[in-house]
Amino acid sequence: MKQIKIFPKTFAYTLGLMLFIVGIAHMLLYLFTQPEWLDVSVNSQVETSFSTSLNVTDYVTKAVLKALPLSLICCVIVSIICSFLFSRKFTVPIKHISMVTGQMAQMQEGVFCNINPKDEIGILADNINYLYQSLLSTIENLEIEKQRVSESERSKVDFLRAASHELKTPITALNATLENMILGIGKYKDYDTFLPECKEMTEHLAEMIHDILEASKLGVSAKNETAIRVDLSNMISCLCEPYILIAKTKGIVFHLDIEDNFSVVLPPHMFEKAISNILANAVAYTEKGGKISVYFDRQRIIVENECIPIPIDTLQHLFEPFYRPDFDRNRDRGGNGLGLYIVDTFLKSMGISYAFLPMKEPSGMKFVINLDTVI
C-alpha cells in the first residue's frame, strides 16, 4: 500500500481538526438558540407602574438559523485555506531536508540544507549540515591517510627489493671467491691475497647492512624526534668542521660563510643527518682543485660544489634508494646510494622544501634548503 506523503497527511489532519471545531461550535450555537434555551424579556417599570413585555426568542432563533449555513460555509473555506497554509509552512522545510539528505546519502558535493528559520527545524538543518561536512572531512582525511599508507607500503616494498638486489651482488661475489679458494682453482690458491679481499667484502657487506637498517628506521625516527629551537649557525659550523679537513686533504677549497644568531625550530638530529649527507656528497663528488661553498641566503641554506653537472633526466632518480648514476658506479666514491634518499625522507618529514639544481657558472651542482616554514 502506497504511503501518503507528509503534505496531504498534515493537510488532512489540520483540516479535520478545524472542521471538527467549526462543527462543534455551530452545533452548540444551534442548540443554544432553541426556544427552551432562550427566554429574553425586557421589563420596564416606570413611576406610573406601566409595564410591557416583548418576547424576541422567535426573532433571534430565526436570525441565527438563517445565518448558520452561511457561517458554516465561510468557516469551512477559512479552515481549508488556513490548513493549506499551515501544512505548506510546516512541511516545505521537512521536504527540503528530506531531498537534501537523499543527495547527501549519495555523497554529492556542494549539498546544503538552506533553512532560514532558527526554530527546531532550522537547528535540525544546521546539525545535518555540520554532520555532513564532518563526514566529508573525515572521508577526505581517510582517503589521504589511505593514500599515504599505500605510498608508504609501496615505498617499503620497493626499498626491500632494492636492498635485496644491492646485497645480492657482493654476497654472490664473496661466495664465488670463497668457493674458488676452497676448490683451489687457479689464482685463488693464493690465500694471502684473497683472504684480505674476502674480509674487505664482508666489511663492505656489514656497512651496507648497517646503512639499510638505518634507512629502514627513518620513518620511526621522523615521528619520535621533537622539534626544538636550535642555533643553526652553530650547528652548521660544527657539521662542516670534519668535512673541511677532508676537503683539505683532497685539495678542495671549502668556503664557509654563515651568519650569527640564525635560529630555527626543527628536530636537530634529523636535520644534522640530512645536512651531513649533503656535505658528504659535495666532498665526494668535487674534483681536486674544485671549490665547495656553504652559505646562508636569507632563509635558505645553500651548498654548492664544483663538479660535472648531473643531467636533468638523472636528477629525478637521485633521491631513490640505492640509485647511483650510470657514469659513476664506483661504490668507494658513490657510496650505497642511500645518502640523498635519507636527505629526502628527513626533509619531507620536517615539512622543509628543497631543490637540487645544476649550475653553469661555475660548473657544478647546488643544493638549496628553504627554511621559510620553520623560522
C-alpha positions as a LaTeX table, in Angstrom:
\begin{tabular}{lrrr}
\hline
Residue & $x$ (\AA) & $y$ (\AA) & $z$ (\AA) \\
\hline
Met1 & 0.00 & 0.00 & 0.00 \\
Lys2 & 1.34 & 3.36 & $-1.03$ \\
Gln3 & 2.02 & 5.64 & 1.92 \\
Ile4 & 0.55 & 9.12 & 2.00 \\
Lys5 & 3.12 & 11.90 & 1.75 \\
Ile6 & 3.63 & 14.34 & 4.59 \\
Phe7 & 1.90 & 17.35 & 2.98 \\
Pro8 & $-1.51$ & 15.74 & 2.25 \\
Lys9 & $-1.34$ & 13.92 & 5.59 \\
Thr10 & $-0.67$ & 17.14 & 7.51 \\
Phe11 & $-3.30$ & 18.98 & 5.48 \\
Ala12 & $-5.91$ & 16.30 & 6.18 \\
Tyr13 & $-5.16$ & 16.21 & 9.91 \\
Thr14 & $-5.21$ & 20.01 & 10.22 \\
Leu15 & $-8.36$ & 20.43 & 8.14 \\
Gly16 & $-10.15$ & 17.64 & 10.01 \\
Leu17 & $-9.32$ & 19.25 & 13.36 \\
Met18 & $-10.50$ & 22.69 & 12.23 \\
Leu19 & $-13.71$ & 21.31 & 10.70 \\
Phe20 & $-14.36$ & 19.40 & 13.92 \\
Ile21 & $-14.02$ & 22.62 & 15.94 \\
Val22 & $-16.24$ & 24.53 & 13.48 \\
Gly23 & $-18.86$ & 21.79 & 13.61 \\
Ile24 & $-18.92$ & 21.69 & 17.42 \\
Ala25 & $-19.15$ & 25.49 & 17.59 \\
His26 & $-22.06$ & 25.67 & 15.15 \\
Met27 & $-23.85$ & 22.77 & 16.81 \\
Leu28 & $-23.65$ & 24.47 & 20.18 \\
Leu29 & $-24.81$ & 27.72 & 18.63 \\
Tyr30 & $-27.77$ & 25.91 & 17.09 \\
Leu31 & $-28.71$ & 24.28 & 20.40 \\
Phe32 & $-28.45$ & 27.49 & 22.38 \\
Thr33 & $-30.82$ & 29.28 & 20.01 \\
Gln34 & $-33.72$ & 26.84 & 20.67 \\
Pro35 & $-36.81$ & 28.35 & 22.44 \\
Glu36 & $-36.37$ & 26.27 & 25.59 \\
Trp37 & $-32.83$ & 27.67 & 25.97 \\
Leu38 & $-33.63$ & 31.26 & 25.05 \\
Asp39 & $-36.01$ & 33.41 & 27.01 \\
Val40 & $-35.45$ & 37.04 & 26.57 \\
Ser41 & $-37.79$ & 39.60 & 28.09 \\
Val42 & $-37.49$ & 43.23 & 28.56 \\
Asn43 & $-39.28$ & 44.65 & 31.53 \\
Ser44 & $-39.58$ & 48.30 & 32.13 \\
Gln45 & $-41.35$ & 49.81 & 35.05 \\
Val46 & $-41.92$ & 53.46 & 35.30 \\
Glu47 & $-43.12$ & 55.51 & 38.18 \\
Thr48 & $-46.72$ & 55.24 & 36.86 \\
Ser49 & $-46.49$ & 51.41 & 37.28 \\
Phe50 & $-46.80$ & 50.99 & 33.45 \\
Ser51 & $-45.11$ & 47.71 & 32.27 \\
Thr52 & $-44.71$ & 45.92 & 28.96 \\
Ser53 & $-43.10$ & 42.63 & 27.85 \\
Leu54 & $-41.55$ & 41.92 & 24.39 \\
Asn55 & $-40.58$ & 38.28 & 23.54 \\
Val56 & $-37.73$ & 38.22 & 20.99 \\
Thr57 & $-36.99$ & 34.45 & 21.15 \\
Asp58 & $-38.53$ & 33.66 & 17.80 \\
Tyr59 & $-36.82$ & 36.59 & 16.16 \\
Val60 & $-33.31$ & 35.65 & 17.43 \\
Thr61 & $-33.80$ & 31.98 & 16.61 \\
Lys62 & $-34.82$ & 32.69 & 13.04 \\
Ala63 & $-31.91$ & 35.14 & 12.55 \\
Val64 & $-29.33$ & 32.69 & 13.86 \\
Leu65 & $-30.70$ & 29.75 & 11.90 \\
Lys66 & $-30.73$ & 31.89 & 8.76 \\
Ala67 & $-27.06$ & 32.92 & 9.21 \\
Leu68 & $-25.86$ & 29.47 & 10.34 \\
Pro69 & $-25.37$ & 27.87 & 6.85 \\
Leu70 & $-23.51$ & 30.91 & 5.53 \\
Ser71 & $-21.31$ & 31.00 & 8.65 \\
Leu72 & $-20.62$ & 27.28 & 8.30 \\
Ile73 & $-19.59$ & 27.66 & 4.65 \\
Cys74 & $-17.33$ & 30.62 & 5.42 \\
Cys75 & $-15.71$ & 28.77 & 8.33 \\
Val76 & $-15.11$ & 25.70 & 6.15 \\
Ile77 & $-13.43$ & 27.84 & 3.46 \\
Val78 & $-11.31$ & 29.63 & 6.04 \\
Ser79 & $-10.38$ & 26.25 & 7.57 \\
Ile80 & $-9.29$ & 24.90 & 4.18 \\
Ile81 & $-7.13$ & 27.97 & 3.47 \\
Cys82 & $-5.57$ & 28.02 & 6.93 \\
Ser83 & $-4.94$ & 24.25 & 6.83 \\
Phe84 & $-3.27$ & 24.58 & 3.44 \\
Leu85 & $-1.02$ & 27.47 & 4.53 \\
Phe86 & $-0.14$ & 25.81 & 7.82 \\
Ser87 & 0.63 & 22.46 & 6.16 \\
Arg88 & 2.73 & 24.11 & 3.50 \\
Lys89 & 4.64 & 26.20 & 6.04 \\
Phe90 & 5.27 & 23.14 & 8.17 \\
Thr91 & 6.08 & 20.54 & 5.51 \\
Val92 & 8.14 & 22.51 & 2.94 \\
Pro93 & 11.26 & 22.64 & 5.19 \\
Ile94 & 10.85 & 18.96 & 6.02 \\
Lys95 & 10.53 & 18.05 & 2.32 \\
His96 & 13.63 & 20.15 & 1.59 \\
Ile97 & 15.57 & 18.39 & 4.35 \\
Ser98 & 14.38 & 15.02 & 3.02 \\
Met99 & 15.50 & 15.87 & $-0.53$ \\
Val100 & 18.88 & 17.21 & 0.63 \\
Thr101 & 19.60 & 14.25 & 2.91 \\
Gly102 & 18.82 & 11.96 & $-0.03$ \\
Gln103 & 21.51 & 13.76 & $-2.04$ \\
Met104 & 23.84 & 13.55 & 0.95 \\
Ala105 & 23.25 & 9.80 & 1.11 \\
Gln106 & 24.62 & 9.64 & $-2.46$ \\
Met107 & 27.70 & 11.65 & $-1.29$ \\
Gln108 & 27.06 & 14.52 & $-3.69$ \\
Glu109 & 29.34 & 17.52 & $-3.15$ \\
Gly110 & 28.07 & 21.04 & $-2.52$ \\
Val111 & 24.81 & 19.86 & $-0.90$ \\
Phe112 & 23.46 & 22.16 & 1.82 \\
Cys113 & 20.24 & 22.41 & 3.86 \\
Asn114 & 19.18 & 26.03 & 3.36 \\
Ile115 & 16.58 & 26.56 & 6.11 \\
Asn116 & 16.24 & 30.16 & 7.29 \\
Pro117 & 14.01 & 29.87 & 10.41 \\
Lys118 & 16.05 & 29.30 & 13.56 \\
Asp119 & 13.46 & 27.10 & 15.27 \\
Glu120 & 13.86 & 23.37 & 15.96 \\
Ile121 & 13.67 & 22.59 & 12.23 \\
Gly122 & 16.34 & 25.18 & 11.48 \\
Ile123 & 18.55 & 23.73 & 14.22 \\
Leu124 & 17.98 & 20.27 & 12.75 \\
Ala125 & 19.07 & 21.53 & 9.31 \\
Asp126 & 22.21 & 23.13 & 10.81 \\
Asn127 & 23.05 & 19.90 & 12.61 \\
Ile128 & 22.61 & 17.92 & 9.39 \\
Asn129 & 24.89 & 20.36 & 7.53 \\
Tyr130 & 27.54 & 20.12 & 10.25 \\
Leu131 & 27.28 & 16.34 & 10.36 \\
Tyr132 & 27.59 & 16.07 & 6.57 \\
Gln133 & 30.58 & 18.40 & 6.41 \\
Ser134 & 32.24 & 16.48 & 9.22 \\
Leu135 & 31.55 & 13.25 & 7.37 \\
Leu136 & 33.05 & 14.61 & 4.14 \\
Ser137 & 36.07 & 15.92 & 6.03 \\
Thr138 & 36.55 & 12.56 & 7.75 \\
Ile139 & 36.24 & 10.69 & 4.45 \\
Glu140 & 38.74 & 13.06 & 2.82 \\
Asn141 & 41.19 & 12.60 & 5.69 \\
Leu142 & 40.74 & 8.83 & 5.49 \\
Glu143 & 41.41 & 8.92 & 1.75 \\
Ile144 & 44.56 & 10.97 & 2.32 \\
Glu145 & 45.67 & 8.63 & 5.10 \\
Lys146 & 44.87 & 5.61 & 2.95 \\
Gln147 & 46.90 & 7.04 & 0.10 \\
Arg148 & 49.75 & 7.90 & 2.46 \\
Val149 & 49.77 & 4.41 & 3.95 \\
Ser150 & 49.59 & 2.89 & 0.47 \\
Glu151 & 52.53 & 5.00 & $-0.70$ \\
Ser152 & 54.43 & 4.13 & 2.48 \\
Glu153 & 53.83 & 0.41 & 1.98 \\
Arg154 & 54.81 & 0.66 & $-1.66$ \\
Ser155 & 57.97 & 2.55 & $-0.70$ \\
Lys156 & 58.85 & $-0.14$ & 1.84 \\
Val157 & 58.37 & $-2.88$ & $-0.74$ \\
Asp158 & 60.48 & $-1.00$ & $-3.28$ \\
Phe159 & 63.14 & $-0.37$ & $-0.62$ \\
Leu160 & 63.28 & $-4.05$ & 0.34 \\
Arg161 & 63.54 & $-5.10$ & $-3.29$ \\
Ala162 & 66.33 & $-2.61$ & $-3.92$ \\
Ala163 & 68.11 & $-3.68$ & $-0.73$ \\
Ser164 & 67.87 & $-7.34$ & $-1.73$ \\
His165 & 69.29 & $-6.51$ & $-5.14$ \\
Glu166 & 72.14 & $-4.48$ & $-3.65$ \\
Leu167 & 73.10 & $-7.25$ & $-1.20$ \\
Lys168 & 72.87 & $-9.97$ & $-3.83$ \\
Thr169 & 75.87 & $-8.78$ & $-5.86$ \\
Pro170 & 78.54 & $-8.62$ & $-3.10$ \\
Ile171 & 77.23 & $-11.82$ & $-1.46$ \\
Thr172 & 77.48 & $-13.64$ & $-4.80$ \\
Ala173 & 81.00 & $-12.30$ & $-5.38$ \\
Leu174 & 82.09 & $-13.30$ & $-1.85$ \\
Asn175 & 80.58 & $-16.75$ & $-2.20$ \\
Ala176 & 82.26 & $-17.32$ & $-5.57$ \\
Thr177 & 85.64 & $-16.19$ & $-4.24$ \\
Leu178 & 85.42 & $-18.45$ & $-1.18$ \\
Glu179 & 84.26 & $-21.42$ & $-3.26$ \\
Asn180 & 87.16 & $-20.98$ & $-5.69$ \\
Met181 & 89.56 & $-20.75$ & $-2.77$ \\
Ile182 & 88.19 & $-23.97$ & $-1.26$ \\
Leu183 & 88.50 & $-25.78$ & $-4.59$ \\
Gly184 & 91.96 & $-24.32$ & $-5.13$ \\
Ile185 & 91.18 & $-23.04$ & $-8.63$ \\
Gly186 & 93.90 & $-21.05$ & $-10.39$ \\
Lys187 & 94.92 & $-17.82$ & $-8.75$ \\
Tyr188 & 92.55 & $-18.39$ & $-5.84$ \\
Lys189 & 95.15 & $-20.75$ & $-4.34$ \\
Asp190 & 96.90 & $-17.60$ & $-3.15$ \\
Tyr191 & 95.10 & $-17.30$ & 0.19 \\
Asp192 & 97.30 & $-14.46$ & 1.37 \\
Thr193 & 95.92 & $-12.30$ & $-1.45$ \\
Phe194 & 92.25 & $-13.29$ & $-1.48$ \\
Leu195 & 91.57 & $-13.67$ & 2.27 \\
Pro196 & 92.08 & $-9.91$ & 2.81 \\
Glu197 & 89.80 & $-9.30$ & $-0.18$ \\
Cys198 & 87.14 & $-11.54$ & 1.39 \\
Lys199 & 87.49 & $-9.68$ & 4.66 \\
Glu200 & 87.10 & $-6.39$ & 2.81 \\
Met201 & 83.96 & $-7.75$ & 1.13 \\
Thr202 & 82.47 & $-8.77$ & 4.50 \\
Glu203 & 83.24 & $-5.34$ & 5.96 \\
His204 & 81.55 & $-3.74$ & 2.98 \\
Leu205 & 78.54 & $-6.03$ & 3.45 \\
Ala206 & 78.38 & $-5.15$ & 7.15 \\
Glu207 & 78.46 & $-1.46$ & 6.25 \\
Met208 & 75.70 & $-1.92$ & 3.68 \\
Ile209 & 73.52 & $-3.84$ & 6.13 \\
His210 & 74.05 & $-1.12$ & 8.74 \\
Asp211 & 73.05 & 1.56 & 6.23 \\
Ile212 & 69.99 & $-0.43$ & 5.17 \\
Leu213 & 68.88 & $-0.91$ & 8.78 \\
Glu214 & 69.37 & 2.78 & 9.50 \\
Ala215 & 67.44 & 3.74 & 6.38 \\
Ser216 & 64.59 & 1.38 & 7.33 \\
Lys217 & 64.22 & 3.25 & 10.65 \\
Leu218 & 63.81 & 6.65 & 9.02 \\
Gly219 & 60.04 & 6.72 & 9.43 \\
Val220 & 60.21 & 5.86 & 13.13 \\
Ser221 & 62.95 & 8.42 & 13.75 \\
Ala222 & 60.98 & 11.12 & 11.95 \\
Lys223 & 57.93 & 10.53 & 14.16 \\
Asn224 & 59.72 & 10.25 & 17.51 \\
Glu225 & 62.03 & 13.28 & 17.49 \\
Thr226 & 60.67 & 16.53 & 18.91 \\
Ala227 & 61.28 & 19.87 & 17.22 \\
Ile228 & 63.12 & 22.47 & 19.30 \\
Arg229 & 64.68 & 25.87 & 18.64 \\
Val230 & 68.31 & 25.47 & 17.63 \\
Asp231 & 71.10 & 27.85 & 16.67 \\
Leu232 & 71.56 & 26.96 & 13.01 \\
Ser233 & 74.76 & 28.97 & 12.67 \\
Asn234 & 76.49 & 26.97 & 15.38 \\
Met235 & 75.08 & 23.68 & 14.08 \\
Ile236 & 76.31 & 24.22 & 10.50 \\
Ser237 & 79.75 & 25.31 & 11.74 \\
Cys238 & 80.14 & 22.14 & 13.80 \\
Leu239 & 78.91 & 19.92 & 10.96 \\
Cys240 & 81.33 & 21.48 & 8.46 \\
Glu241 & 84.47 & 21.04 & 10.58 \\
Pro242 & 85.23 & 17.39 & 9.68 \\
Tyr243 & 84.39 & 17.96 & 6.02 \\
Ile244 & 86.69 & 20.98 & 5.89 \\
Leu245 & 89.54 & 18.68 & 6.98 \\
Ile246 & 88.58 & 16.01 & 4.43 \\
Ala247 & 88.36 & 18.63 & 1.68 \\
Lys248 & 91.79 & 19.98 & 2.62 \\
Thr249 & 93.38 & 16.54 & 2.31 \\
Lys250 & 91.79 & 16.12 & $-1.13$ \\
Gly251 & 92.95 & 19.54 & $-2.34$ \\
Ile252 & 89.45 & 21.02 & $-2.33$ \\
Val253 & 88.70 & 24.60 & $-1.29$ \\
Phe254 & 85.95 & 24.69 & 1.36 \\
His255 & 84.35 & 28.13 & 1.81 \\
Leu256 & 82.00 & 28.65 & 4.78 \\
Asp257 & 80.03 & 31.89 & 5.10 \\
Ile258 & 77.23 & 31.80 & 7.66 \\
Glu259 & 75.50 & 34.43 & 9.75 \\
Asp260 & 75.38 & 34.54 & 13.53 \\
Asn261 & 72.20 & 34.10 & 15.61 \\
Phe262 & 70.20 & 32.30 & 12.94 \\
Ser263 & 67.78 & 30.10 & 14.91 \\
Val264 & 65.03 & 27.78 & 13.68 \\
Val265 & 62.57 & 25.27 & 15.18 \\
Leu266 & 63.18 & 21.72 & 13.92 \\
Pro267 & 64.23 & 18.21 & 15.04 \\
Pro268 & 68.02 & 18.72 & 15.47 \\
His269 & 69.31 & 15.16 & 14.96 \\
Met270 & 67.27 & 14.60 & 11.80 \\
Phe271 & 68.38 & 17.93 & 10.35 \\
Glu272 & 72.02 & 17.27 & 11.25 \\
Lys273 & 71.86 & 13.90 & 9.49 \\
Ala274 & 70.38 & 15.48 & 6.35 \\
Ile275 & 72.97 & 18.29 & 6.24 \\
Ser276 & 75.79 & 15.82 & 6.93 \\
Asn277 & 74.76 & 13.65 & 3.97 \\
Ile278 & 74.59 & 16.70 & 1.69 \\
Leu279 & 78.07 & 17.80 & 2.74 \\
Ala280 & 79.43 & 14.26 & 2.34 \\
Asn281 & 78.09 & 14.11 & $-1.24$ \\
Ala282 & 79.58 & 17.52 & $-2.01$ \\
Val283 & 83.03 & 16.43 & $-0.80$ \\
Ala284 & 82.82 & 13.04 & $-2.52$ \\
Tyr285 & 81.91 & 14.41 & $-5.95$ \\
Thr286 & 84.16 & 17.51 & $-6.05$ \\
Glu287 & 87.36 & 17.06 & $-8.02$ \\
Lys288 & 90.77 & 18.11 & $-6.74$ \\
Gly289 & 91.20 & 21.87 & $-7.07$ \\
Gly290 & 87.43 & 22.41 & $-7.01$ \\
Lys291 & 85.52 & 24.52 & $-4.52$ \\
Ile292 & 82.68 & 23.87 & $-2.06$ \\
Ser293 & 80.66 & 26.80 & $-0.72$ \\
Val294 & 78.22 & 26.70 & 2.19 \\
Tyr295 & 76.34 & 29.90 & 2.97 \\
Phe296 & 73.03 & 31.43 & 4.05 \\
Asp297 & 70.85 & 33.38 & 1.64 \\
Arg298 & 68.14 & 34.98 & 3.75 \\
Gln299 & 66.07 & 31.99 & 4.91 \\
Arg300 & 67.87 & 29.42 & 2.78 \\
Ile301 & 70.88 & 27.20 & 3.26 \\
Ile302 & 72.87 & 26.74 & 0.06 \\
Val303 & 75.57 & 24.12 & $-0.57$ \\
Glu304 & 77.44 & 24.48 & $-3.87$ \\
Asn305 & 80.19 & 22.25 & $-5.23$ \\
Glu306 & 82.13 & 22.41 & $-8.47$ \\
Cys307 & 81.73 & 19.15 & $-10.38$ \\
Ile308 & 80.28 & 17.71 & $-13.58$ \\
Pro309 & 76.60 & 18.77 & $-13.61$ \\
Ile310 & 74.13 & 15.92 & $-13.32$ \\
Pro311 & 71.75 & 15.56 & $-16.30$ \\
Ile312 & 68.15 & 16.56 & $-15.71$ \\
Asp313 & 66.83 & 13.06 & $-16.52$ \\
Thr314 & 69.10 & 11.64 & $-13.80$ \\
Leu315 & 68.23 & 14.21 & $-11.12$ \\
Gln316 & 64.71 & 12.87 & $-10.67$ \\
His317 & 66.10 & 9.44 & $-9.69$ \\
Leu318 & 68.87 & 10.57 & $-7.33$ \\
Phe319 & 66.62 & 10.51 & $-4.26$ \\
Glu320 & 65.55 & 6.92 & $-4.84$ \\
Pro321 & 67.16 & 4.32 & $-2.53$ \\
Phe322 & 70.33 & 2.63 & $-3.86$ \\
Tyr323 & 70.33 & 4.72 & $-7.04$ \\
Arg324 & 73.73 & 5.73 & $-8.43$ \\
Pro325 & 74.29 & 7.50 & $-11.75$ \\
Asp326 & 75.50 & 5.28 & $-14.58$ \\
Phe327 & 78.53 & 7.49 & $-15.06$ \\
Asp328 & 79.78 & 6.77 & $-11.53$ \\
Arg329 & 79.11 & 3.27 & $-10.21$ \\
Asn330 & 82.19 & 3.13 & $-8.01$ \\
Arg331 & 80.98 & 2.26 & $-4.52$ \\
Asp332 & 84.08 & 3.64 & $-2.89$ \\
Arg333 & 83.18 & 7.03 & $-4.18$ \\
Gly334 & 79.45 & 6.83 & $-4.75$ \\
Gly335 & 78.52 & 5.02 & $-1.53$ \\
Asn336 & 75.44 & 2.82 & $-1.27$ \\
Gly337 & 73.02 & 5.24 & $-2.88$ \\
Leu338 & 71.17 & 5.94 & 0.42 \\
Gly339 & 72.53 & 9.41 & 1.26 \\
Leu340 & 70.11 & 11.51 & $-0.77$ \\
Tyr341 & 67.28 & 9.08 & 0.00 \\
Ile342 & 67.81 & 9.82 & 3.70 \\
Val343 & 68.00 & 13.56 & 2.96 \\
Asp344 & 64.73 & 13.43 & 1.03 \\
Thr345 & 62.95 & 11.42 & 3.75 \\
Phe346 & 64.07 & 13.64 & 6.63 \\
Leu347 & 63.43 & 16.99 & 4.93 \\
Lys348 & 59.95 & 15.92 & 3.78 \\
Ser349 & 59.07 & 14.65 & 7.25 \\
Met350 & 60.05 & 18.08 & 8.66 \\
Gly351 & 57.99 & 19.89 & 6.01 \\
Ile352 & 61.09 & 21.55 & 4.54 \\
Ser353 & 61.24 & 22.09 & 0.78 \\
Tyr354 & 64.48 & 21.77 & $-1.15$ \\
Ala355 & 65.93 & 21.90 & $-4.65$ \\
Phe356 & 68.93 & 20.20 & $-6.23$ \\
Leu357 & 69.96 & 22.11 & $-9.34$ \\
Pro358 & 72.86 & 22.19 & $-11.82$ \\
Met359 & 74.98 & 25.35 & $-12.10$ \\
Lys360 & 76.52 & 26.82 & $-15.23$ \\
Glu361 & 78.98 & 29.34 & $-13.78$ \\
Pro362 & 80.91 & 27.78 & $-12.17$ \\
Ser363 & 80.00 & 24.36 & $-13.46$ \\
Gly364 & 78.63 & 22.19 & $-10.67$ \\
Met365 & 75.61 & 21.42 & $-8.50$ \\
Lys366 & 73.65 & 23.48 & $-5.96$ \\
Phe367 & 71.55 & 22.14 & $-3.08$ \\
Val368 & 69.05 & 24.71 & $-1.72$ \\
Ile369 & 67.13 & 24.16 & 1.55 \\
Asn370 & 64.22 & 26.54 & 2.18 \\
Leu371 & 63.59 & 27.24 & 5.87 \\
Asp372 & 60.56 & 29.55 & 5.49 \\
Thr373 & 58.25 & 27.10 & 7.28 \\
Val374 & 60.47 & 26.54 & 10.34 \\
Ile375 & 61.71 & 30.04 & 11.14 \\
\hline
\end{tabular}
